[in-house]
Amino acid sequence: LRELLPRAREAKLVHALVIKERFATFSPRADAEDARPEALTPVRGLYLAGDWTSTGLPATIEGAVKSGYTAAEAILDGG
């Protein structure tokens, strides 16, 4: 940031808060993964992304990000 925003060199952190939510990730049933759709669909030009899609990760922000990358790669590969 300091290279891109030189004025940031003088910036000081004034306040920070770390939140650890123990219940942020739920524990789904063992067969729940089977119900999650893939990014690539049978409909030409339709791609899915979101924490609810099949990523191999739980329905978290990480799962959502991974699904976005997967959908973008499918689009760039020509689907």
N, CA, C and O atoms as a GROMACS GRO file, in nm:
protein
  316
    1LEU      N    1   0.082  -0.120   0.000
    1LEU     CA    2   0.000   0.000   0.000
    1LEU      C    3   0.086   0.125   0.000
    1LEU      O    4   0.053   0.225  -0.063
    2ARG      N    5   0.194   0.118   0.070
    2ARG     CA    6   0.278   0.238   0.079
    2ARG      C    7   0.334   0.278  -0.056
    2ARG      O    8   0.353   0.397  -0.083
    3GLU      N    9   0.361   0.180  -0.143
    3GLU     CA   10   0.410   0.213  -0.277
    3GLU      C   11   0.300   0.272  -0.363
    3GLU      O   12   0.323   0.367  -0.438
    4LEU      N   13   0.179   0.216  -0.352
    4LEU     CA   14   0.068   0.263  -0.433
    4LEU      C   15   0.006   0.392  -0.379
    4LEU      O   16  -0.041   0.477  -0.455
    5LEU      N   17   0.007   0.404  -0.248
    5LEU     CA   18  -0.053   0.521  -0.183
    5LEU      C   19   0.050   0.582  -0.088
    5LEU      O   20   0.051   0.551   0.031
    6PRO      N   21   0.136   0.668  -0.138
    6PRO     CA   22   0.245   0.723  -0.057
    6PRO      C   23   0.197   0.788   0.073
    6PRO      O   24   0.268   0.784   0.174
    7ARG      N   25   0.080   0.848   0.070
    7ARG     CA   26   0.030   0.914   0.192
    7ARG      C   27  -0.001   0.812   0.302
    7ARG      O   28  -0.015   0.849   0.418
    8ALA      N   29  -0.011   0.685   0.265
    8ALA     CA   30  -0.039   0.581   0.364
    8ALA      C   31   0.081   0.557   0.455
    8ALA      O   32   0.067   0.492   0.559
    9ARG      N   33   0.196   0.607   0.417
    9ARG     CA   34   0.316   0.588   0.500
    9ARG      C   35   0.299   0.645   0.640
    9ARG      O   36   0.353   0.591   0.736
   10GLU      N   37   0.226   0.752   0.650
   10GLU     CA   38   0.206   0.815   0.780
   10GLU      C   39   0.085   0.759   0.854
   10GLU      O   40   0.062   0.794   0.970
   11ALA      N   41   0.010   0.673   0.790
   11ALA     CA   42  -0.113   0.620   0.852
   11ALA      C   43  -0.079   0.533   0.972
   11ALA      O   44   0.019   0.458   0.970
   12LYS      N   45  -0.160   0.545   1.074
   12LYS     CA   46  -0.143   0.466   1.196
   12LYS      C   47  -0.274   0.394   1.226
   12LYS      O   48  -0.382   0.450   1.209
   13LEU      N   49  -0.263   0.270   1.270
   13LEU     CA   50  -0.380   0.194   1.310
   13LEU      C   51  -0.434   0.254   1.438
   13LEU      O   52  -0.364   0.264   1.538
   14VAL      N   53  -0.559   0.294   1.434
   14VAL     CA   54  -0.621   0.360   1.549
   14VAL      C   55  -0.700   0.259   1.633
   14VAL      O   56  -0.701   0.268   1.756
   15HIS      N   57  -0.765   0.165   1.566
   15HIS     CA   58  -0.849   0.070   1.638
   15HIS      C   59  -0.856  -0.060   1.559
   15HIS      O   60  -0.860  -0.059   1.436
   16ALA      N   61  -0.856  -0.171   1.629
   16ALA     CA   62  -0.872  -0.302   1.565
   16ALA      C   63  -0.957  -0.390   1.655
   16ALA      O   64  -0.954  -0.377   1.777
   17LEU      N   65  -1.032  -0.478   1.594
   17LEU     CA   66  -1.117  -0.570   1.668
   17LEU      C   67  -1.116  -0.704   1.597
   17LEU      O   68  -1.144  -0.712   1.478
   18VAL      N   69  -1.083  -0.808   1.669
   18VAL     CA   70  -1.084  -0.944   1.614
   18VAL      C   71  -1.205  -1.016   1.671
   18VAL      O   72  -1.224  -1.020   1.793
   19ILE      N   73  -1.285  -1.071   1.583
   19ILE     CA   74  -1.404  -1.146   1.626
   19ILE      C   75  -1.385  -1.291   1.585
   19ILE      O   76  -1.363  -1.321   1.468
   20LYS      N   77  -1.396  -1.379   1.681
   20LYS     CA   78  -1.390  -1.523   1.654
   20LYS      C   79  -1.527  -1.580   1.683
   20LYS      O   80  -1.569  -1.589   1.799
   21GLU      N   81  -1.598  -1.618   1.578
   21GLU     CA   82  -1.733  -1.672   1.593
   21GLU      C   83  -1.727  -1.824   1.589
   21GLU      O   84  -1.703  -1.883   1.484
   22ARG      N   85  -1.748  -1.887   1.704
   22ARG     CA   86  -1.738  -2.033   1.713
   22ARG      C   87  -1.845  -2.104   1.632
   22ARG      O   88  -1.825  -2.219   1.591
   23PHE      N   89  -1.956  -2.039   1.607
   23PHE     CA   90  -2.067  -2.105   1.538
   23PHE      C   91  -2.082  -2.058   1.393
   23PHE      O   92  -2.188  -2.076   1.333
   24ALA      N   93  -1.978  -1.999   1.336
   24ALA     CA   94  -1.985  -1.945   1.201
   24ALA      C   95  -1.999  -2.054   1.095
   24ALA      O   96  -2.065  -2.034   0.994
   25THR      N   97  -1.937  -2.168   1.118
   25THR     CA   98  -1.944  -2.279   1.023
   25THR      C   99  -2.030  -2.389   1.082
   25THR      O  100  -2.002  -2.442   1.189
   26PHE      N  101  -2.136  -2.422   1.010
   26PHE     CA  102  -2.225  -2.527   1.059
   26PHE      C  103  -2.176  -2.664   1.014
   26PHE      O  104  -2.090  -2.674   0.926
   27SER      N  105  -2.228  -2.766   1.074
   27SER     CA  106  -2.192  -2.903   1.040
   27SER      C  107  -2.309  -2.969   0.966
   27SER      O  108  -2.405  -3.012   1.030
   28PRO      N  109  -2.301  -2.976   0.832
   28PRO     CA  110  -2.413  -3.033   0.756
   28PRO      C  111  -2.417  -3.186   0.765
   28PRO      O  112  -2.324  -3.250   0.814
   29ARG      N  113  -2.527  -3.241   0.718
   29ARG     CA  114  -2.539  -3.387   0.711
   29ARG      C  115  -2.433  -3.441   0.616
   29ARG      O  116  -2.385  -3.369   0.528
   30ALA      N  117  -2.399  -3.566   0.632
   30ALA     CA  118  -2.294  -3.629   0.550
   30ALA      C  119  -2.328  -3.628   0.401
   30ALA      O  120  -2.238  -3.619   0.318
   31ASP      N  121  -2.456  -3.637   0.367
   31ASP     CA  122  -2.495  -3.642   0.225
   31ASP      C  123  -2.525  -3.504   0.166
   31ASP      O  124  -2.568  -3.495   0.051
   32ALA      N  125  -2.503  -3.398   0.242
   32ALA     CA  126  -2.535  -3.263   0.194
   32ALA      C  127  -2.451  -3.223   0.073
   32ALA      O  128  -2.499  -3.151  -0.014
   33GLU      N  129  -2.327  -3.269   0.068
   33GLU     CA  130  -2.239  -3.233  -0.044
   33GLU      C  131  -2.297  -3.280  -0.177
   33GLU      O  132  -2.276  -3.216  -0.280
   34ASP      N  133  -2.368  -3.392  -0.176
   34ASP     CA  134  -2.428  -3.446  -0.299
   34ASP      C  135  -2.533  -3.352  -0.358
   34ASP      O  136  -2.559  -3.357  -0.478
   35ALA      N  137  -2.593  -3.268  -0.276
   35ALA     CA  138  -2.698  -3.177  -0.323
   35ALA      C  139  -2.643  -3.044  -0.374
   35ALA      O  140  -2.718  -2.964  -0.430
   36ARG      N  141  -2.516  -3.020  -0.356
   36ARG     CA  142  -2.456  -2.892  -0.398
   36ARG      C  143  -2.419  -2.899  -0.546
   36ARG      O  144  -2.345  -2.989  -0.586
   37PRO      N  145  -2.469  -2.805  -0.628
   37PRO     CA  146  -2.442  -2.809  -0.772
   37PRO      C  147  -2.300  -2.764  -0.806
   37PRO      O  148  -2.236  -2.691  -0.730
   38GLU      N  149  -2.252  -2.807  -0.920
   38GLU     CA  150  -2.122  -2.766  -0.973
   38GLU      C  151  -2.133  -2.626  -1.034
   38GLU      O  152  -2.244  -2.579  -1.061
   39ALA      N  153  -2.020  -2.561  -1.057
   39ALA     CA  154  -2.020  -2.429  -1.120
   39ALA      C  155  -2.067  -2.435  -1.264
   39ALA      O  156  -2.141  -2.348  -1.310
   40LEU      N  157  -2.025  -2.538  -1.336
   40LEU     CA  158  -2.062  -2.555  -1.476
   40LEU      C  159  -2.196  -2.627  -1.484
   40LEU      O  160  -2.212  -2.736  -1.428
   41THR      N  161  -2.291  -2.566  -1.552
   41THR     CA  162  -2.425  -2.623  -1.563
   41THR      C  163  -2.449  -2.675  -1.705
   41THR      O  164  -2.371  -2.645  -1.795
   42PRO      N  165  -2.556  -2.753  -1.725
   42PRO     CA  166  -2.589  -2.800  -1.860
   42PRO      C  167  -2.640  -2.687  -1.950
   42PRO      O  168  -2.648  -2.705  -2.072
   43VAL      N  169  -2.673  -2.574  -1.892
   43VAL     CA  170  -2.724  -2.460  -1.970
   43VAL      C  171  -2.606  -2.378  -2.022
   43VAL      O  172  -2.526  -2.327  -1.943
   44ARG      N  173  -2.595  -2.367  -2.152
   44ARG     CA  174  -2.483  -2.295  -2.214
   44ARG      C  175  -2.478  -2.151  -2.162
   44ARG      O  176  -2.577  -2.078  -2.169
   45GLY      N  177  -2.362  -2.112  -2.111
   45GLY     CA  178  -2.343  -1.975  -2.063
   45GLY      C  179  -2.390  -1.950  -1.921
   45GLY      O  180  -2.378  -1.838  -1.871
   46LEU      N  181  -2.442  -2.052  -1.854
   46LEU     CA  182  -2.487  -2.035  -1.716
   46LEU      C  183  -2.388  -2.102  -1.622
   46LEU      O  184  -2.365  -2.223  -1.629
   47TYR      N  185  -2.330  -2.024  -1.535
   47TYR     CA  186  -2.233  -2.073  -1.437
   47TYR      C  187  -2.283  -2.035  -1.298
   47TYR      O  188  -2.347  -1.932  -1.280
   48LEU      N  189  -2.252  -2.119  -1.202
   48LEU     CA  190  -2.297  -2.094  -1.065
   48LEU      C  191  -2.178  -2.064  -0.976
   48LEU      O  192  -2.069  -2.120  -0.993
   49ALA      N  193  -2.200  -1.977  -0.880
   49ALA     CA  194  -2.098  -1.946  -0.780
   49ALA      C  195  -2.167  -1.909  -0.650
   49ALA      O  196  -2.276  -1.852  -0.650
   50GLY      N  197  -2.104  -1.942  -0.542
   50GLY     CA  198  -2.157  -1.909  -0.410
   50GLY      C  199  -2.117  -2.015  -0.310
   50GLY      O  200  -2.073  -2.124  -0.348
   51ASP      N  201  -2.132  -1.985  -0.183
   51ASP     CA  202  -2.089  -2.080  -0.081
   51ASP      C  203  -2.172  -2.207  -0.081
   51ASP      O  204  -2.132  -2.307  -0.021
   52TRP      N  205  -2.285  -2.205  -0.148
   52TRP     CA  206  -2.376  -2.320  -0.153
   52TRP      C  207  -2.343  -2.417  -0.265
   52TRP      O  208  -2.405  -2.523  -0.274
   53THR      N  209  -2.246  -2.383  -0.351
   53THR     CA  210  -2.211  -2.472  -0.461
   53THR      C  211  -2.105  -2.574  -0.417
   53THR      O  212  -2.048  -2.562  -0.308
   54SER      N  213  -2.080  -2.673  -0.500
   54SER     CA  214  -1.987  -2.780  -0.468
   54SER      C  215  -1.843  -2.733  -0.483
   54SER      O  216  -1.795  -2.710  -0.594
   55THR      N  217  -1.775  -2.719  -0.371
   55THR     CA  218  -1.636  -2.672  -0.372
   55THR      C  219  -1.542  -2.764  -0.296
   55THR      O  220  -1.420  -2.752  -0.307
   56GLY      N  221  -1.598  -2.855  -0.218
   56GLY     CA  222  -1.516  -2.936  -0.130
   56GLY      C  223  -1.487  -2.866   0.001
   56GLY      O  224  -1.424  -2.923   0.090
   57LEU      N  225  -1.535  -2.743   0.013
   57LEU     CA  226  -1.520  -2.665   0.136
   57LEU      C  227  -1.658  -2.645   0.198
   57LEU      O  228  -1.759  -2.660   0.129
   58PRO      N  229  -1.664  -2.613   0.327
   58PRO     CA  230  -1.794  -2.583   0.386
   58PRO      C  231  -1.852  -2.453   0.330
   58PRO      O  232  -1.783  -2.379   0.260
   59ALA      N  233  -1.977  -2.428   0.361
   59ALA     CA  234  -2.044  -2.305   0.314
   59ALA      C  235  -1.993  -2.186   0.395
   59ALA      O  236  -2.058  -2.140   0.489
   60THR      N  237  -1.876  -2.138   0.357
   60THR     CA  238  -1.809  -2.027   0.425
   60THR      C  239  -1.763  -1.927   0.320
   60THR      O  240  -1.781  -1.949   0.200
   61ILE      N  241  -1.704  -1.817   0.364
   61ILE     CA  242  -1.652  -1.719   0.270
   61ILE      C  243  -1.544  -1.782   0.182
   61ILE      O  244  -1.532  -1.748   0.064
   62GLU      N  245  -1.465  -1.873   0.239
   62GLU     CA  246  -1.362  -1.941   0.160
   62GLU      C  247  -1.426  -2.026   0.050
   62GLU      O  248  -1.376  -2.031  -0.063
   63GLY      N  249  -1.536  -2.093   0.083
   63GLY     CA  250  -1.607  -2.172  -0.017
   63GLY      C  251  -1.664  -2.083  -0.127
   63GLY      O  252  -1.662  -2.120  -0.244
   64ALA      N  253  -1.715  -1.966  -0.088
   64ALA     CA  254  -1.770  -1.873  -0.186
   64ALA      C  255  -1.661  -1.822  -0.280
   64ALA      O  256  -1.682  -1.814  -0.402
   65VAL      N  257  -1.547  -1.787  -0.224
   65VAL     CA  258  -1.436  -1.738  -0.307
   65VAL      C  259  -1.388  -1.847  -0.402
   65VAL      O  260  -1.366  -1.822  -0.521
   66LYS      N  261  -1.371  -1.968  -0.350
   66LYS     CA  262  -1.327  -2.079  -0.436
   66LYS      C  263  -1.426  -2.103  -0.550
   66LYS      O  264  -1.386  -2.128  -0.663
   67SER      N  265  -1.556  -2.094  -0.520
   67SER     CA  266  -1.655  -2.116  -0.625
   67SER      C  267  -1.649  -2.006  -0.730
   67SER      O  268  -1.671  -2.033  -0.848
   68GLY      N  269  -1.621  -1.884  -0.688
   68GLY     CA  270  -1.606  -1.775  -0.784
   68GLY      C  271  -1.490  -1.798  -0.879
   68GLY      O  272  -1.501  -1.777  -0.999
   69TYR      N  273  -1.378  -1.843  -0.823
   69TYR     CA  274  -1.262  -1.876  -0.906
   69TYR      C  275  -1.293  -1.990  -1.001
   69TYR      O  276  -1.256  -1.987  -1.118
   70THR      N  277  -1.363  -2.092  -0.951
   70THR     CA  278  -1.398  -2.207  -1.035
   70THR      C  279  -1.487  -2.164  -1.150
   70THR      O  280  -1.466  -2.206  -1.264
   71ALA      N  281  -1.587  -2.081  -1.122
   71ALA     CA  282  -1.677  -2.033  -1.227
   71ALA      C  283  -1.600  -1.946  -1.327
   71ALA      O  284  -1.621  -1.959  -1.448
   72ALA      N  285  -1.514  -1.859  -1.278
   72ALA     CA  286  -1.436  -1.773  -1.368
   72ALA      C  287  -1.344  -1.855  -1.458
   72ALA      O  288  -1.332  -1.826  -1.577
   73GLU      N  289  -1.280  -1.957  -1.402
   73GLU     CA  290  -1.194  -2.043  -1.482
   73GLU      C  291  -1.274  -2.116  -1.590
   73GLU      O  292  -1.227  -2.132  -1.702
   74ALA      N  293  -1.394  -2.162  -1.554
   74ALA     CA  294  -1.478  -2.231  -1.653
   74ALA      C  295  -1.516  -2.136  -1.766
   74ALA      O  296  -1.518  -2.176  -1.882
   75ILE      N  297  -1.546  -2.013  -1.732
   75ILE     CA  298  -1.581  -1.913  -1.834
   75ILE      C  299  -1.462  -1.887  -1.925
   75ILE      O  300  -1.475  -1.885  -2.048
   76LEU      N  301  -1.345  -1.866  -1.864
   76LEU     CA  302  -1.224  -1.839  -1.943
   76LEU      C  303  -1.183  -1.957  -2.030
   76LEU      O  304  -1.125  -1.939  -2.138
   77ASP      N  305  -1.213  -2.078  -1.984
   77ASP     CA  306  -1.182  -2.198  -2.061
   77ASP      C  307  -1.284  -2.224  -2.172
   77ASP      O  308  -1.270  -2.318  -2.250
   78GLY      N  309  -1.386  -2.141  -2.179
   78GLY     CA  310  -1.487  -2.157  -2.283
   78GLY      C  311  -1.603  -2.244  -2.242
   78GLY      O  312  -1.686  -2.280  -2.325
   79GLY      N  313  -1.608  -2.279  -2.115
   79GLY     CA  314  -1.720  -2.353  -2.058
   79GLY      C  315  -1.744  -2.484  -2.122
   79GLY      O  316  -1.837  -2.555  -2.082
   0.00000   0.00000   0.00000
